[in-house]
Amino acid sequence: MSSAPPAGSGSDRADADGPVAPDDPTPAARRRVPSERRTRRDLVTAGTIALVMAVTAGLILVNGSATRSEFAPADVEQPVYGPATATPSTLEPLWSHGSAGTGAPLTTKGNLVTVSPDGTLVGRDAGSGEQRWSYSHVGHFCAATFYSDVLVAAFDGAAGCSDVTSLDPTAQHYAGTRQSAFPDTMELTSTWRHALAMSPERLEIWRDDLVRTIEYGAVDAPQEAGMQPRSGCTLGSAALTDQRFVVAERCPDDDSARLTLSETVPEDNRKPEDIASDVTGADELWVLGTTDDGALGLTRRGDDWAVEWFTSPTDYSPVLALPGEPGRLPSPSAVAGDDKQLRWFDGAATHVFDLGTGAYVWTALETTGPGLTGGWSPDPEDRTARDWVLVPRAGGFLAVDHGSGVEIRRLDASPADDGGDGGGDDHGAGAALQNDDDEADITGLSQIGDILYERRSGEIHAYKMHA
């Protein structure tokens, strides 16, 4: 077992260039510089500085993440699998594990990651489900995401969900840490290059090395007064690309929901750079997803509900009218997709949209979640056909054509009876650990190689997909 490295200094930007040494003075020039004399005051000052630095270092060591976490790495480097691309014809139940969380099961390229009752992250063999490594931290678990080949997890610390660690799950070592003030709740979503940490008060975007590229919303530092474009706003939902992020918010002086489009990586991480921000005229607005060309959002305008395509906050058009309020509002657990398609589970059906144009494409009825794109990986280096979608339903799944939604086949699935390796201490524990009980009924799906993972009611069930 090993301990985490000390947490970072809190600086969010590092100078890309190394220090530049001054030109070495000539001997003649050195002779013209008067000699310095050390006084008693100099010695006292130097001693005081040294003492302060020693005390500060001791406090960091005592209170930092080095003494608050424990990483038990695997004995060997973990494997990396590409996603299976063939449409499955049958599903073989393997095992089940309890795990906290909602939505798609947390996976890396080689491990399923479950969350134990005490908040410990457990990396499991993709096929057998047996434990390979674990990471624990003092304070409750807040959120985690996998991107750019690192697993990033946030835990409650001295200032909300402030203790963030990234691990290389393949090579089995620490990749980085950061500490910064954040509210007590956090949602983490990501592209392959950036992660977005979201709360009603503020959001942050981090690079894969955990350097913060933007902070948006409530900022406590008095020296940064006036850096934010607006104040007192409540952030409702957000989405990002590597070029921009989109956030739906409600601000004190606005008469309707506001949509803001802003740079993912501005010149100064303390000062957001709006691309566009304005009220939309909608009574309520939820961001479903975004590209660099537009954003999909669910709106309520009086009694009318619709999914709309926004090319700017004031330039929008309805793409799918709804008969009334949906049973499930957009959330990270209810939304899934790939680089071409976005799917939203509304509580009874899964609606599909083209991310290039925002156009409505198809709907699968009587589903229980947003589904999984077969062969999809967020890593742009993984090039696959991605021509089918697995949509969950009661008692099994529908395999449908990616572009049309036409049914290919129905797959019956029942979890393994004996729980496999999941029969240990964590079996069944996830039901009491849901981050959001209202979303416990959403079926989330993930894939590693030819293994399918289904999250349902606090349990993660594994199936082998046979072509």
N, C-alpha and C positions, 0 to 999 in steps of 0.2 A: 504494500500500500504506500501511496505517496500523497503529499499534501500539495494544495494548489500554490502557485507562485503568489507573491504579494500582489495585492490589487494595484491597478494603475494609479497614477498620480491624480487622475481626474481631468487632465488636459485632453481636449478633444481634437487637437490638431498637432501634428508633429512636423517640424521643418523638414522638407524633403532633401534639402542640401545639408551637407555636413558643415562644421565650423570652418571658416576661412582664416588661415593663419596670416598675420600681418607680415609685410616684407621684413626680412631680417635686417636690422640696422647694421650699418658698417661699424667697424671698430672705432672710427673717429666719432661717429654719431653717438655710440655708447659712452665714450669718454665725456661727451658734453652733457649727459644726463646726470644731475646731482645725485649723490648717494643718499639712500633713505636711512633714517635712524628709527629704531624701535623704542617707543616710550613705554612707561608702565601702563598708561591708558590703553595703548595698542594691545599689550599682552592680556589685560583684563577683558577687553572687548572680544579678542579672539577666543579666550577661554569661555566666555559667555555664549558665543555663537556655537562653539563645539558642544557645549552642554545642551543647548536648546535642540540642536540637531540630533543628539543622542537620545534625548527624551522623546522627540517626535518619532524617530525611527522605532523606538521601543513601543510607543503607542500604536503605530501602524502594525507592528508585528503581533501585538496582543489582540488588537481589534480587527485586523484585516482578514481577508478571506483565507489566508494561509492557515489560520487556526479554526476556521469556521467550516471547512469542507474536507472531504476525503474522497479520493479517486482510487478505486481498486481496479487497475487495468487488467485486460486479458493477458494471458501468458504469451499469446502470439498475435501477430497482425491480423486484423479481421478481413474477411473476403469482401470483394466488390462484385456485384451482380448487375448485369443489364436487365431491363424489363423484358419479360416474355411477350411476344407479339401475336402469337396464334390465338384465335378465338377459342376459348375453352369449350369442350363438349360435355365434360363432367367435372364435378368438384369432389375431391376426397377429403373428408374431415380429418384433421390432424390432432389439434389440441386447443385448449382455451386458457386464457389468463385474465385475471382481474386487473384493471388499471384505471387510475383516475383520468379525467379529461373527457372531452367530447369531440365529435368530428372525426376526421380521418386519423387512424392510428399513426403515431409518430414513428417514422422509419428513417434509417440512413441507407446507404447503398448495400449494407451487409447485415444490419441488425434491426430487429424490431425493438423499440424502446418503450417499456412499460413504466408506470409511475406507481410505486408502492404506497401503502397507507401513511408512511412517515414522510413521503415526498421524495424518496430515493429514486433516481433514474436507474433502471436496470436494462442493460443492453443484452439482447437475447439472440441466439443463433437463429438465422432466418428460417431454417427448416425444422429443427428439433424443438425450438422454443427454450432451450436450456440457457441458463445465465452464463454470460461471458465476461461482463464487466459491470461496474456500478459506480455511480457518483451521488454523493449526499452532501447536503449543506444545511447548516443551522438556519432556521427560519422556514416558513412554509413555501412550497413550490408555487411559483406564479405562472410561468409559461415557458414554452420551448419551441424551437423550429430548427430545421436542417436546411442549410443552403451553402453553396460554394464549398462543399465537402467538409463543413464544420457543423457540429451540433451546438447550438447556443441555448442556454437555459438561464432563466432569471429566478431569483429567490428573494424573499423578504429580508431586508437588511436594516441598517440604521435609519434609512429614509425611504420607506415604502419598498416597492419591488426594485431595489437599487443594486443588488449584488448579481452581476452577470458574468458567466463563465462560458468560454467556448472550448470544445474538445475536438480533437481529431479522432473520430471513432474508428478509422481504419488503422492508422499508425499507433493509436492508443497513447496520446500524450496531450497535455494542455496546449491550447493554441492562443489563448489570451483571456484577459479579464477586464472589466470596467465597473466602476462604481459611480453612480450619480443619483440624485434625488428623483423619485418617481412616485406617483400615487400607489395606493395599496392594491390596486387591480391592474392587470396588464393583459392585452391580447397581442400575440406575436404572429405576424404573417411575413412572407418573404418572396422576393424574386430569387434568381440564382445568385445575384450580386449584392443585394441589400435586404435588410430586415426592417420592418416597421413595427415599433412598439406603441400601442394605442391605449388610451384611457379617455374618460370624458373630459379631463382637465387639460391634458397635453399629449403630444405624440413626439416620438423621436425616430430618426432613421439612422441605422448603423451600417457601415461597410462590413465586409467579411472579416476584417481585423478588429472589429468592434469600435473603430473610430466613428464618432458621431458626425454625420454630415448635416443634420438639421435638428433643431428643437423648435416646436411650434405649440403655441397656446400659453398656458400659465407658466411663467418663469419667475422664480423667487429671487434671483440675484438682483439686488438694487442697482448694481453698476451696469446692468443691461436694460434699464428702463428705456422705453421708447423703441426698442429693437423689433418688437412684434407689430405686425400691421393692424391688429385688433386686440381688444382685451375684453374679458368677461364673457367670452363665448363658451358654449358647451359643444364639445365635439361628439358627433353621433356615430359616424362610420367613416372608413377611409380605405383606399386601395392605392397601390403604387406600381410604377414601372421603374426601370433604372434611370429614366429621364425626368419623370415628374410623379407627384403624388396628388391625389384628389381626396378632399375631405368635405363631408356634409356637416354643417355646424349651425347653431342658432345663437345669434348675437343680440345683445340687449336692445339696440336701436333698430333692428330689422323687423319688418312686418311679415316676413316669410322665411322659409328655410334658405340658407346660403350655401352655395357650392363654390369651393375654392380650388383652383388648380395652381400648383406651385412647383418650383424646381426641387428635384431630389437632392442635388448637390449644388447649393448656391456658393457664392464666393466666400461668405462668412457663415459658419454654421449657427451663429446666434441670431442671424437676420434672415428670415425667410424671404424668398424672391417670388412674389406672386406672378403667375402667367396671366391669370384672370380670377376675379372674385366678385360675386354679385349675388343678390337675392334672386330666387328662381320663381317666385310666385306660388310655390307649392307650400301647403300647410305643413307637410312632413316629407322628408326625403331620406332615403337610405341608399348608400353607394353599394352597388353589386360588384363592379369591377371596372377596370380602366385599361386603355391602351394609350399610346402617345397621340392618338387622333381623336379619341372621344371616351366618354364614360357612360356606363349603364347604371341607371338608378330607378328604384321603386319610389313612386310619388303618390301622395294623397292630395288631391285638389278638391276640397269640399267633400262630396260623397263619392267622387270618382277616384278609382285606383288604377294605376297603369305602370308598366315598365317603360321608361323613356330613354332615348339616346341623346346625350348632351355633347355637342361639339364646343360649347361654351356655356357659362351659367345661364345666359339668356337666349341661347340658340338650341332648341331641343324639339324632339318630335316623339309622339307615342309609338311604340313598336308592338306592344301587347296590352290591350285593355283587359282588366280583370272584373269579374262580376261583383266584387265587393272586397272587404278586408280579407287578406289571406290569413290562413291559420298559422303560418310561420313567416316571420319577418326575416329579412336578410341578416346573416351573421356568418362568421368564418366557418361554422359547422354546417350551415345550410347551403353554402356556395362552393362549387368545385369547377374544374375545367382544365384547359390546357392553353397553348399559345394561340389556338384558333377558335376555341369554343368556351362559352361560359354556361354553367348549369346552376339553376336555383331551385331548391326544394321548398315548396310553399306550404308544406304540411300535409298535402294530399297528392300532389303531382310534381313532376320535375320538368321545368321549362328550360329550353335551350336557345341560346342566342349566338350569333356570329360576332366574334370580337373584332373582326375587321370593319364591319359596317354597322354593327349594333342590331342587325335585323333579327327578328324572331325566326326560328328554324323549325322546331318541333316540340311536342310535349309527350311525356310518358305518364300515363295515369296510374293511380293506385300504387305509388312508390313510397319508399320510406327514407329516402336520402337523395343527395345530388349525383351519386354515381362516380364511376372511375373510368377514365380513358385508358383503354387497353394499350400497353406498351409505352405509356407516357412517362417521361422523366423530366423534372425541371432543369436538369443539366443540358445545356444546348449542344453538348458534344454527343449526347445519346440521340441519334437519328433513327427513328422508327416510323412505320407506316401510320400508326394511330388511327386505324379505320373502323374501330368498334368501341362501344361503350358498354360497361356492365352497370346496370341500374338495379338497386336493391328493391325487393318487394317482400311482402309477408311470405315466409316459407322458402325463400330462395332469391333468384336474380333473373333479370332479363338481359340477354346479350342482344344489342341492337346496332344497326349501322350508324356510324358516327355522323354522317352527313344528313341522312334522311330520317333516322329514328325507326326505320322499319325493323320489325322483330326478326332476329336471326334464329334464336332458340331460347327456350326456358330452361333454367338450371335449378333443380331442387337442391336444397342444402339444409342439413341438420348438423349442429355442432357435435364434436366428439363427445361421447357419453361420459368417459372417465376423466376428462379434463387434462389428460396427458401430464406433461410436466407442470401444468397449471394447477395441479392438485395440492400444491404447497401452501405456504402461509398467505400468499397474496391472492389465492383463488377466490373469486367472488368479492374481493374487497373493494373493487372499483365502484360498485353501485353506491357506496356511501361517500365516495370521494369526488363526485362529479363537480367540475368547476361551475357548472350552471345546470341545475336540475331541470330547468325548462327545456334544455336541449338534449336530455338523456334519451329521448325517443328517436333522435335522428340517427340513422345508420350511416356510419362513416367507413370508407374503404381505402385501403392502400395496397401496394404490390411491391414485392421484392422477387425478381426472377419469376418463377412460376408458382410462387406462393401468394395467395390472396389473404388479406387480413380484414376482418369485419368487426367493427366496434358497435356493440349493441347493449344498452342498459348496463354499462359498467364492465362488460366483458369483451375481450378481444378474442375472436375465433379465427383459427388458421385453417386454410384449405389448400390442397395441392390442385392446381389447374391442369387437367389433362386435355390435350388438344384432340 
